[in-house]
Amino acid sequence: MSSTLPPDVVKSSGPLVGRLLGYLFNWGLFGVVSIQVYYYYIAFPDDRLYCKILVYGVYLLESLQTVIITHDAFASFGAGFGSFEALDNIQLTCLSIPILSGIVGCVVQMYYAYRINILSKSKVLGSVIATISFVGCVAGIVTGVKSFELGSLSKLTQTTVFISAGFWWGCCALCDVIIAFVMTYLLSRHDTGFRSTHLTIIRLQRLTIETGTATALVAVTNLLLFFKYPQTNYYTCPVLIIAKLYCNTLLVLFNSRMRITGGREEARHTTHTTTDILHTQSHHVAFSRSPSMYLQERRSSRKDTHDSEFGEGASPKSGVQVTTDIYVTDDSGKNREYELQAV
């Protein structure tokens, strides 16, 4: 274990801050991802097979990344405590961040490209997004391979890694921005004007913009920190969480179909739907009395009514005769009582 402090010890604390925060955020977001996957498992047991493979496959990749990151955190801050060589060692970061994050991001963006193909009924936009995403994934894998060859975090600012990392993060940001704008536009075209459909479209648009903006913002921040402050390694914080953000984006999209019984969203939806139905009707109908009260009041007069209609001793008609009274409130606000009879 090396006890010699480097001359730029203050600047060297940058990797400590960035990586430590990145580890903490990554573990926290993994908990969020796990809860989302559990909700998906409970709510959608009959989902299509490819959807289940997509969700559980991405979750397995995220679990693998979390295990590797935990190993690197222990090697840097536990077993290598006090050693700046251990802090500078790249460990398995070359696999957990550029390679796995690039694959997860590509899978999620490819799914959005597939949905865009369906909504637009054209393969042009989806193909463009898929191409950009694939280029970013390849650049991420190249970044991981180059980082493994270097073996040190302080050497990541070399030209070869600069180029591949720039392509990776640039493609991620560009793809996310395109997806957010295109999905918002296509969803607005499918708005039928009905209240329930309109609320669903608005919710999907909000989710698309929020999730797309979050991932794009992290990618751009990562790019700026990498090129603006390459010696401090502050960029390790956003790069450690971007894969978890992509996974959460996918799961939020799938789980947005859930409805919580008695929840606020359901109450608002029911209120709007009921209001629309009442406004489209010219009369409001309300029963004048409960069925039990009606039966008690009518049972005593049933025999007299039968005798007056069929004569005393006559056999009744076969079948069931049901009558009830209703109040109808017209547009003027007056109540009118009617009797409905069905045989």
Steps between C-alpha positions, in 0.01 A plus 500: 500500500646835394502773764665767287262782420513642146592868463156585358309325778221760493439443131530126548199507733284551190490127419403431861204738490378406153535125539363488854189696404463290187513179705238630744264618224546174312402290801203725572375484142542123498250488787259708293549267203433196720172647624397582144573145386299362793204720405526380140514137615187544714295714260569346160531119521337461157724744313651395170806278515733750334399765755584268789833406341580868451415602857664207678800496265576866566453443872754215494751727327438766764546245775829390347617860477410561865699194610806614302472856631477369856817298440682809368378714791632250755831465314549878491363613836522180706788268413699787349422755768769769515662395172480746213608223266186308592290810436661550160465134402223456246398164652195364307363846422580445134234226497236642736478852359577537128411147385196415714368858501540517122310173453216596738463842339495348153234243595270766648547736206438216255169431671401864464599482133271199462210688662564799277482275193157380613365847581635669186427202270837571343842345554698813422499667843544173684791401276675832561464463878611136489808590295605778737441272799704217346789736424491618863500140626801408286680815617428401862644152446809649334537736798489203737763308304732802480453569871592143588820532297593820684426356844496836677234766548754779470584385145144514370559847359715357220391575146362155407267483801401864453370431152306182578355640825394817319315293237336287768363782713422722202292225338319435829404865540398542134292182503317597819413846371370361169291237681345757733398737218382231257300306760331819621403597146375153403295460819333838440390378156320203657293718734133426421361784711318274746578576861635156592717478189618858544606435861691188394678688219592785734638257757712317241628828359598618847680175576683505167618858541603453863689175450657605169609833645652332806714255301600764245596744776718241674668408170573865415625569854726199478636619166570852628672380816714254306631760257496803730653341812677186377758491783248505784289196398180672612334339197505164681192603700255543208649214302437262791126571505406536133427127451266498800319803355447319170363195681265715707385674182401168347321378813314828549366464146379145565361568847313813388218262403434419867198643678483524879147432628378802692807702400511869411546436128199268489288751694585778255433273203165387642396856580579621149328202339185538712485872427524434127217244516271731697564792269411292195158404645198730505332327800629373832338181633469406869298226666226629730534219758710196570386157368427369851269792579335463164423132563353570844272774368387305194446161664185611686333641187602224260183292558265796450673598178476144369130471578417830332682404181412131463192459718465329832625142493668532160841339451789741456706533184801281468833674529648767724367853520730771640405860561692780663480874534772739393554873524621677187654843537467696177708799389271741682576335833146364558451147632251277320397158624452216254418133538688248288349159449659195340340159452 
